Amino acid sequence: MSERTGLFDRPHPLTRKERRQVGREQREEVPLESHAEVPDAADRGDTVGILTTQDEQRLAELVPIRHGRMSATPFTFYRGGAAIMAADLAQMPTTDIQVQLCGDAHLSNFGLFNGPDRRLVFDVNDFDETHPGPFEWDLKRLAASVAVAGRNSELSAGKIERAVRASVEGYRTAIAELSRVGPLAVHYRRVELDRITDMIDSNKQLHRVEKASKKASGKNSLRALDKLTAVVEGRRVIVPDPPLITRVDERLDEQLPLVIDFFDRYLDTIPPYRRRLLDRYVVVDVARKVVGVGSVGTRCLIVLLESGDGEPLFLQLKEATTSVLEDHLAASEYEPGQRVVLGQRLMQTAGDILLGWSNFSFPDSGNTSYFYFRQLWDGKGSLEVDQMNGKGLRRYSRICGAVLALAHARAGDASLIAGYVGDDDTFDHAIAEFSWAYADLNELDYAAHLAAIASGNVLAERDV
């Protein structure tokens, strides 16, 4: 007789009511009010040094672009400073309520994209730093980003506070609702575009969402083909725009067997029926493309594939590194590309059908880089959060908080979290107090970054 699986020999799970009580008891160890704390500025060490340490593992010629993009505003600096905040979060009171963290859940890492059924969904859309950890680390990253974005828009302190509290209240009320339904119902739930528009009663904000959704709907492989390629000597190629886009086809010719193995390893990470889809395409061209803010300097490739009739498909291959959270939590049990993909599959309600991972060992150095694969653009769109008015920021922040709660409920235990955060606004006010104080620290770090650039200790290059 075969051995029983874990479905049969594990103890019966606690009820939702029992798990809420376990979460409630966590307040004795970590009171809700303790989340208002931030580290003392004098005890934080060299925050710019945290960034330059990351630079050591990146492409040297692209590092100045990273610092140039981060230096634009305190908000762009915050976007690139996930490693700084991870170090700060590790110094603060921390619960034992674990979820799969996004790891960089700021406002600009939420957005629209196409689900497998081609309907636009709204969800967390960046998982480079995903890693298991305490649920409040993501929520603090989100709430502080609201404060930083509000200051960037020169909103009043009162409007910023209301927007921050809206993000936390959105999270808290959504997690309470999710704690009352079964695991399968949580798994199937997702936030589609029409639900976003239903939550908006401002014509101006509705126009912004409709504009973003129209732009997202048009971002597909055909649009990428028009924008990024040209026919040269009878062949479709990606048009160079150095240093932001550089072609790498010569090196591919030199290392073709290694590249084939690299793609084969990727194909092994997606289901056979997805591999059958890719069998109908052939690789036509490959280029390196600079993307993002904090991730600039890591290797990011775009791959143009064509079907037999010339229909395009663009893939993006993005280098994955060790999560910034791993210096402060347990090391990941997965290689970096796999870590990103599995974290995304856990948290997202409707993931990319071609999401997978692989690694490449460079023959000249022996170094190995880890990558994850996804479709390029594929309906991706977002709102300019650092330019919203007070009402718009408050509504958008509430939606992001609710979406983060859904991601945590999929990968964690909504009942534990709901029991801990409670039914009143004590937790909301604590996180709001933290966020305002953390925005102050971010401004200090931003000033230090600008000073390092001015002194020549950090090289920066503006590309936009």
C-alpha positions in Angstrom: 0.0 0.0 0.0 1.4 3.4 -0.9 2.3 6.0 1.7 -0.4 8.5 2.5 0.1 12.1 1.3 0.1 15.1 3.7 -3.6 15.7 2.8 -4.5 12.7 4.9 -2.0 12.6 7.8 -1.9 16.3 8.8 -3.9 17.5 11.8 -7.2 19.2 11.2 -6.7 23.0 10.7 -7.8 25.5 13.2 -11.1 27.2 12.6 -11.2 30.8 11.4 -12.4 31.9 14.8 -9.5 30.1 16.5 -6.9 31.6 14.1 -8.3 35.1 14.7 -7.8 34.5 18.4 -4.2 33.5 17.8 -3.6 36.7 15.9 -5.3 38.7 18.6 -2.9 37.2 21.2 0.1 38.5 19.1 -0.7 42.0 20.4 0.6 41.0 23.8 4.0 40.5 22.2 3.9 43.3 19.7 1.3 46.0 20.6 -0.5 47.7 17.7 0.8 51.1 18.9 4.4 49.9 18.6 4.2 50.1 14.8 4.4 53.9 15.1 8.1 53.6 15.9 10.9 54.4 13.4 14.6 53.9 13.9 16.6 56.8 15.3 18.3 58.7 12.4 21.6 58.6 14.2 21.6 54.8 14.5 20.9 54.0 10.8 24.4 54.1 9.5 25.4 54.9 5.9 22.2 54.5 3.9 23.9 55.7 0.6 26.4 52.9 1.3 23.6 50.4 1.2 22.9 51.5 -2.4 26.5 51.5 -3.5 27.0 48.0 -2.1 24.2 46.9 -4.4 25.9 48.6 -7.3 28.9 46.2 -7.0 26.7 43.4 -8.4 25.4 45.4 -11.3 26.6 46.4 -14.8 29.0 49.2 -14.1 28.1 51.2 -17.2 24.4 51.3 -16.1 24.9 52.2 -12.4 25.0 56.0 -13.1 21.6 55.8 -14.8 20.2 54.1 -11.7 21.4 56.9 -9.5 20.3 59.5 -12.0 16.8 58.1 -11.9 16.7 57.8 -8.2 17.9 61.4 -7.8 14.9 63.0 -9.6 12.7 63.3 -6.5 12.3 61.9 -3.0 9.7 59.6 -4.4 11.9 58.1 -7.1 14.6 57.8 -4.5 12.1 55.9 -2.3 11.2 53.6 -5.2 14.9 52.6 -5.5 15.6 52.3 -1.8 14.0 49.0 -0.9 17.2 47.8 0.6 17.4 50.8 2.9 13.9 50.3 4.2 14.5 46.5 4.7 17.4 47.4 7.0 15.1 49.8 8.9 12.2 47.4 9.2 14.5 44.8 10.7 15.2 47.2 13.6 11.5 47.7 14.5 8.9 45.7 16.3 8.0 42.7 14.2 5.1 40.2 14.4 5.4 36.4 13.8 2.5 36.5 11.3 4.2 35.4 8.1 3.0 35.9 4.5 4.7 35.8 1.1 5.9 39.5 1.0 6.1 41.5 -2.2 9.1 43.0 -0.6 8.7 46.4 -2.4 5.0 47.2 -2.2 5.1 50.9 -2.9 2.3 52.6 -4.8 4.0 52.5 -8.2 4.3 48.7 -8.0 0.5 48.2 -8.3 -1.1 48.4 -11.7 -3.1 47.0 -14.5 -2.2 44.1 -16.7 -4.0 41.4 -18.8 -5.1 38.3 -17.2 -5.0 35.0 -19.1 -8.6 35.7 -20.2 -7.4 39.1 -21.6 -9.5 41.0 -19.1 -7.6 43.8 -17.3 -6.9 43.1 -13.7 -5.4 45.4 -11.0 -2.9 43.8 -8.7 0.6 43.9 -7.3 2.9 43.8 -10.3 6.5 43.7 -9.1 8.1 40.8 -7.3 11.8 41.3 -7.6 12.2 41.4 -3.8 9.5 38.8 -2.9 10.3 36.7 0.2 8.5 35.2 3.2 8.2 37.6 6.1 6.0 39.6 8.6 2.9 40.9 6.9 3.4 44.5 8.2 6.7 45.0 6.3 4.7 45.2 3.0 2.0 47.4 4.6 4.6 49.8 6.0 6.4 50.0 2.7 3.0 50.8 1.0 1.8 53.3 3.6 5.2 55.2 3.7 5.1 55.5 -0.1 1.7 57.2 0.2 3.3 59.8 2.5 6.3 60.3 0.2 4.1 60.6 -2.9 1.8 63.0 -1.1 4.7 65.3 -0.2 6.0 65.1 -3.8 2.6 66.4 -4.9 2.8 69.2 -2.2 -0.4 68.1 -0.5 -1.2 69.3 3.0 -0.3 67.2 6.0 -4.0 66.5 6.6 -4.6 65.2 3.1 -1.5 63.1 3.3 -2.5 61.6 6.6 -6.0 60.8 5.4 -4.5 59.1 2.3 -2.1 57.0 4.4 -4.9 55.9 6.8 -7.0 55.0 3.8 -4.3 52.6 2.6 -4.2 50.9 6.0 -8.0 50.9 6.4 -8.4 49.5 2.9 -6.0 46.7 3.9 -7.6 46.1 7.3 -11.2 46.0 6.1 -10.3 43.8 3.1 -8.4 41.3 5.3 -11.4 41.2 7.6 -13.7 40.3 4.7 -11.2 37.7 3.4 -10.9 36.1 6.8 -14.6 35.2 6.7 -14.5 33.2 3.4 -12.9 29.9 2.5 -9.5 29.4 1.0 -10.9 28.5 -2.5 -13.0 31.6 -2.6 -9.9 33.7 -1.7 -8.0 31.9 -4.5 -10.6 32.8 -7.1 -11.1 36.4 -6.1 -9.5 39.1 -8.2 -9.9 42.9 -8.7 -10.9 43.7 -12.3 -11.0 47.1 -13.9 -14.7 47.5 -13.5 -14.4 47.1 -9.8 -11.9 49.9 -9.7 -14.1 52.3 -11.7 -17.1 51.4 -9.5 -15.2 52.6 -6.4 -14.5 56.0 -8.0 -17.0 58.8 -7.7 -14.8 61.6 -9.1 -15.0 62.4 -12.8 -11.4 63.5 -12.9 -10.1 60.4 -11.2 -12.3 58.2 -13.4 -10.8 59.9 -16.5 -7.3 59.1 -15.2 -8.2 55.4 -14.7 -9.9 55.2 -18.1 -6.9 56.8 -19.7 -4.5 54.4 -18.0 -6.7 51.4 -18.9 -6.8 52.5 -22.6 -3.1 52.9 -22.6 -2.6 49.5 -20.9 -5.0 47.8 -23.4 -2.8 49.0 -26.3 0.5 47.8 -24.8 1.0 44.4 -26.5 3.5 42.7 -28.8 2.2 44.5 -31.8 2.7 47.9 -30.1 6.2 46.8 -29.1 6.9 45.7 -32.6 6.0 49.2 -33.9 7.8 51.1 -31.2 11.0 49.0 -30.7 11.8 47.4 -34.1 12.5 48.2 -37.8 13.2 46.2 -40.9 16.9 46.4 -41.8 18.1 44.6 -44.9 15.0 42.5 -45.1 15.2 41.4 -41.4 13.2 42.6 -38.5 15.5 43.8 -35.7 15.3 45.7 -32.4 16.4 49.2 -33.0 19.4 50.2 -30.7 19.1 53.3 -28.5 22.2 53.2 -26.4 22.7 53.0 -23.5 19.0 52.2 -22.9 18.7 49.6 -25.7 21.7 47.7 -27.0 21.6 44.7 -29.3 23.4 41.5 -28.3 23.0 39.3 -31.4 26.8 39.0 -32.0 27.4 37.4 -28.6 24.4 35.2 -29.1 26.1 33.8 -32.2 29.3 33.1 -30.2 27.4 31.3 -27.4 24.5 29.8 -29.2 24.7 26.3 -27.5 24.7 27.9 -24.1 21.8 30.2 -25.1 19.8 27.2 -26.3 20.4 25.4 -23.0 19.3 28.6 -21.2 16.0 28.7 -23.1 15.5 25.0 -22.6 15.8 25.3 -18.9 13.2 28.1 -19.0 10.8 25.9 -21.0 11.1 23.2 -18.4 9.6 25.6 -15.8 6.3 26.2 -17.7 3.5 23.7 -18.3 3.8 21.5 -21.5 0.8 23.2 -23.1 2.5 26.6 -22.8 5.6 25.1 -24.3 3.5 23.9 -27.2 2.5 27.6 -27.7 6.1 28.7 -27.8 6.9 25.9 -30.3 5.1 28.0 -32.9 7.6 30.8 -32.6 11.3 31.3 -33.4 13.7 33.8 -31.8 14.5 36.7 -34.2 16.4 39.2 -32.2 17.6 39.9 -28.7 18.6 43.2 -27.0 19.4 44.6 -23.6 16.9 47.2 -22.3 17.2 49.4 -19.2 14.0 49.3 -17.1 12.7 50.6 -13.8 14.5 52.7 -11.2 15.9 50.5 -8.4 16.5 47.6 -10.8 18.6 49.6 -13.2 22.0 47.9 -13.6 20.7 44.4 -13.4 20.6 42.6 -16.7 17.3 42.9 -18.6 16.8 41.5 -22.0 14.0 41.7 -24.5 13.5 38.9 -27.0 11.6 39.2 -30.3 10.0 36.0 -31.5 7.9 35.5 -34.7 5.5 32.9 -35.8 5.7 31.4 -39.3 3.4 34.2 -40.5 5.4 36.9 -38.8 3.1 37.6 -35.8 5.3 38.9 -33.0 5.7 37.9 -29.4 8.0 39.8 -27.1 9.5 38.2 -24.0 11.3 40.1 -21.2 14.1 38.3 -19.4 14.9 40.1 -16.2 17.9 39.3 -13.9 16.9 38.2 -10.4 19.2 38.8 -7.5 19.1 38.0 -3.8 16.1 39.7 -2.2 16.9 42.7 -0.1 14.9 41.0 2.7 17.3 38.1 2.9 19.9 40.1 4.7 17.4 40.4 7.6 15.3 37.3 7.3 16.1 33.7 6.5 17.8 33.0 3.2 15.6 31.8 0.4 15.5 28.1 -0.3 15.2 28.9 -4.1 17.6 30.3 -6.6 16.7 34.0 -7.4 14.7 33.5 -10.6 12.6 30.7 -9.1 12.1 32.8 -6.0 10.6 35.6 -8.0 8.3 33.4 -10.0 7.0 31.3 -7.1 6.4 34.4 -5.1 4.5 36.0 -7.9 2.4 32.8 -8.5 1.6 32.8 -4.8 0.5 36.4 -4.5 -1.0 37.4 -7.9 -4.5 36.5 -8.8 -3.9 36.3 -12.5 -0.3 35.7 -13.5 1.5 35.8 -16.9 0.9 32.6 -18.8 4.6 32.5 -19.9 6.1 33.2 -16.5 9.2 31.0 -15.8 12.8 31.1 -14.8 16.3 30.0 -15.9 20.0 30.7 -15.3 23.0 31.4 -17.5 26.7 30.7 -16.7 29.1 33.0 -18.5 32.0 31.0 -20.0 34.5 33.8 -19.7 34.0 34.4 -15.9 32.2 31.3 -14.6 29.6 33.6 -13.0 26.0 32.6 -13.0 23.1 35.0 -13.5 19.5 34.1 -12.7 16.6 35.3 -14.7 12.8 35.2 -14.8 10.8 35.3 -18.0 7.5 37.1 -18.7 5.7 38.8 -21.6 6.8 42.3 -22.4 4.1 44.9 -21.7 1.1 42.6 -22.1 -1.5 45.2 -21.1 0.6 46.7 -18.3 -0.4 50.2 -17.1 -0.2 52.4 -14.0 -1.2 55.8 -12.7 1.1 58.7 -11.9 0.7 58.4 -8.2 3.1 61.2 -7.3 1.0 63.7 -9.2 -2.5 63.0 -7.7 -4.6 65.4 -5.7 -5.6 64.6 -2.1 -8.9 62.9 -3.0 -7.4 60.9 -5.8 -4.4 59.7 -3.7 -6.8 58.7 -0.9 -9.0 56.6 -3.1 -6.1 55.0 -5.0 -4.3 54.2 -1.7 -7.4 52.5 -0.4 -7.6 50.3 -3.4 -3.9 49.4 -3.2 -4.3 48.5 0.4 -7.2 46.2 -0.4 -5.3 44.5 -3.2 -2.3 44.0 -0.9 -4.6 42.3 1.6 -5.8 39.9 -1.1 -2.2 39.0 -2.1 -1.4 38.3 1.6 -4.6 36.3 2.1 -3.6 34.1 -0.9 -0.1 33.5 0.5 -0.8 33.7 4.2 -3.6 33.5 6.8 -6.2 36.3 6.6 -7.7 35.2 9.9 -4.4 35.6 11.8 -3.8 39.0 10.3 -7.4 40.2 10.9 -7.3 39.1 14.5 -4.1 41.0 15.0 -5.0 44.3 13.4 -8.5 44.3 15.0 -11.7 46.1 14.0 -11.0 49.7 15.1 -8.5 52.2 13.7 -5.7 51.8 16.3 -3.5 50.1 13.8 -4.4 52.6 11.1 -3.2 55.6 13.2 0.0 53.8 14.3 1.0 53.1 10.7 0.1 56.6 9.7 2.4 58.0 12.4 5.1 55.7 11.3 4.7 56.7 7.6 5.0 60.5 8.3 8.1 59.9 10.4 9.6 57.6 7.8 9.0 60.1 5.0 11.2 62.4 7.1 13.9 59.8 7.1 13.5 59.3 3.4 14.1 63.0 2.8 17.3 62.8 4.9 18.5 59.9 2.8 17.6 61.6 -0.4 19.6 64.7 0.6 22.5 62.4 1.5 22.2 60.8 -1.9 22.3 64.2 -3.7 25.3 65.3 -1.6 27.1 62.1 -2.6 26.4 62.8 -6.2 27.5 66.5 -5.9 30.8 65.4 -4.3 31.5 62.9 -7.0 31.4 59.9 -4.6 28.4 58.6 -6.5 28.2 58.9 -10.3 24.7 59.8 -11.7 23.5 60.3 -15.2 20.0 61.6 -16.1 18.5 59.8 -19.1 15.1 61.3 -19.1 
